């Protein structure tokens, strides 16, 4: 029996010239692949798609709809520009290097010619039209071209530009910042909605810049408008016809503060508000969940109350966050007397939060305190590539700490070389001979360093550190012999994607009645171990609003001294390590460390006050002890990075300080009498506990009691 296919996917192709549109029409919406001479594929989706080839060759076009496929190959050839493209005089049409000046509100702005805005300026000279600029916080904005201005076709309508549409993505910067190269095609088009494209807009200016920077211009003005469908309501559920060229779902509602939501393909959607606490270095304005019955992409435009924002941060600090995938590019597009308006790309389904970076925290890698600390670390790196305190030999533990801090500061470890050797080179050359001396916390710390460096802890120099750490797990879930080793183990295993449920359950049971955690079973709570436990539990998925986290945070509040800093235990002096661990715990729990204050001095202020002119951080306001450890802890904390710290795709080169002009941070004065009082209290506490804590039982991330005693003796001599 023959199976007869009654319908098949069909394709029609128009155009085959370099730098001109190749238009593909299909009878069904399809996934389309463009590839010239087996080069890098370019993808598109729809029933009408376009591609602009910039080189000659064989263009293979393949379309896929379900089980149906169709393909065609066309030869791309050079051609003279059609009469539609206006070209006038070589001198007038040439896009020069250098700058031109535009006056906006009485102020002159210098703009590079070879930018998207420079191309518009050149086109305006060639075609004799005017345009209006406005200065925004994010750059220069084109309000009007000829007689067409923003908001003339709806609140969100206005001018946009696209370079090399549809081959390249929509630029994410203002036109005065986008650098143009020879061979680019720039389209300025009037967008009536966020799914408008240069292809559908009735108003556009097409600017072609040749390889030799000659400029050609084509203007389209007043084409028949594309249909659009709007649905308004408090809670949105609706579907749109796939036949319509543009699909828009629009809401204007105080409940969500979403002004416009645009998704493709058209389908039924569900939008609902969700509760969200302040989250990882920022405050949350509103949060919402977007559900669709199939994946969709598009844009969301939202607003933030000026009244709310003035106590939280600056307008440019607003970011839309995908709660599963991180920050989304967010652009300030407008403001009125009550609101700032923003736009972000979005994918569905997902959960999102409108957030604001915390004011004054976290620091950026380009801030002076971080640069100074990194430069000091660079100065103490040993010839073997490893790290230690000044004058000491490198060690695996100190090098591991340094690696984690450098990754937190977005440093390329391969660029951190001393006589040709990097920190990772040091680990490779020394880890095997150190393995027999390593314990539970050492395995965990090494895993955290390797994961931060994007290395495999299951096979590093032939050693499976994950297996070694898992061998320390007891039947009840405890890892190693202490609470602090369990905390370290949970952090490290979470970083590797291991199941830590049983260990987390054991750890929660060790919480003392005061809400804190101790370094060992049966011991009194201390602030460093409590801060570390908070990070371990939250990294395991424990809710920030759970009772165990709330109780731990309440205990931490009792550890802040009058100078704004935190102590390790009892009534000891404020110190850099405790400050750092508490800051990291607060960030993990969604708390703003700048709000944790005593005498109007925050824990962040206190930690910054401990940095020396050389760049390292002292242990206390008077005593320098273990400066390498204090400095790496401070770097991680001030950058707002809780454990476990993950590798990032981007890296930042260590820049030179220009005096103190590089984003310098102001700190508040420290109450010296409070410091002295804390020192006296610490002396009494140390005397009562020094006999109870032997060196081998001391938490790996705390300052040992013996060191505290020595530090206090030195402090007494100096004061």
Secondary structure, DSSP 8 states (H G I E B T S, - for coil): -----S----EEEE--BTTSEEEEEEEEEEEEEEEETT---EEEEEEEEEEE--S-EEEEEEEEETTEEEEEEEEEB-----TTSB---HHHHB--SSEEEEEETTEEEEEESSBHHHHHHHHHHHHT--EEEEEETTEEEEEEETTEETTTTSTT-EEEEEESTTTS----S-GGG-B--TT-EEEEEEESSTT--TTT-SEEEEEEE-TT-BEEEEEEE------------SS------TTSS---B---BTTTTEEEEEEES---EEEEE------SSEEEEEEEEEEESS-EEEEEEEEEEHHHHTTT--GGGEEEEETTTEE--EEEEEE-SSEEEEEEEEEESEEEEEEEE-TT-S--TTSHHHHHHHHHHHHH--TTS---STTS---HHHHHHHHHHHHHTT--GGG-EETTEEHHHHHHHHHHHHGGG--HHHHHHHHHHHHHTT--TTSBTTB-HHHHHHTTB-TTS-BSSSHHHHHHHHHHHHHTT---HHHHHHHHHT--TTS-B-SSTTS--BHHHHHHHHHHHHHTT--TTSHHHHHHHHHHHTTB-TTS-B-SSTT----HHHHHHHHHHHHHTT--GGG-EETTEEHHHHHHHTB-TTS-B-SSSS---SHHHHHHHHHHHHTT--SS----S---------TT-SS--------HHHHHHHHHHHHHHHHHHTTT--GGGS-TTS--HHHHHHHHHHHHHH-
